[in-house]
Amino acid sequence: MTDPRVEHQTRRNELVDVALTVLERDGFASLSVGAVARQAGIKPPSLYKQFTSKADIEAALITLGFARLADEYIGPAASAAEGSRLDHITALVSAYRAFGLANPQLYLLMHSKPFTGTDSERIDRAAVSRLRAFVAGPVGAMSAWAYAHGVLSLELVGAFPPELLDDIWARVSQTIAEFAPDE
């Protein structure tokens, strides 16, 4: 016999994936309990067995986003990078950008709400802790993250001429590398 808690979590994870499909396809404004239920082929009351509200779905998506950012993008980039501090920072910045470009609506959702204590832990795991090895402490790491986030947010809304993006991102990495001298 299957454990009901495992079945509940499995179904919840499936519905988070459905919600992610709706979010990326239709955008944040269209994310709703009804839209997720329609995409999943169920009635909205059935969705409430897994989520208490749209905000609960958003929270699950944010948790998923930070986990994927850490595990699928930042972690592998940090492990694979070789060379100078600039090379490591460039790898991390490139991975961060790749995540945002691959998941634009999820990325924007992840940064659309005030962070709670739990969110701060996810942010630290996803990006900031990796940067601490290359910049001056937590303030330097948070500053580097804020800089990359600002540039990526502007890129996602089309604020930069496409032909300048590679140079802009190279400058982001160079500037972050200057936050602290080599030891």
Beta strands, then each sheet from edge to edge (+ up, - down):
end
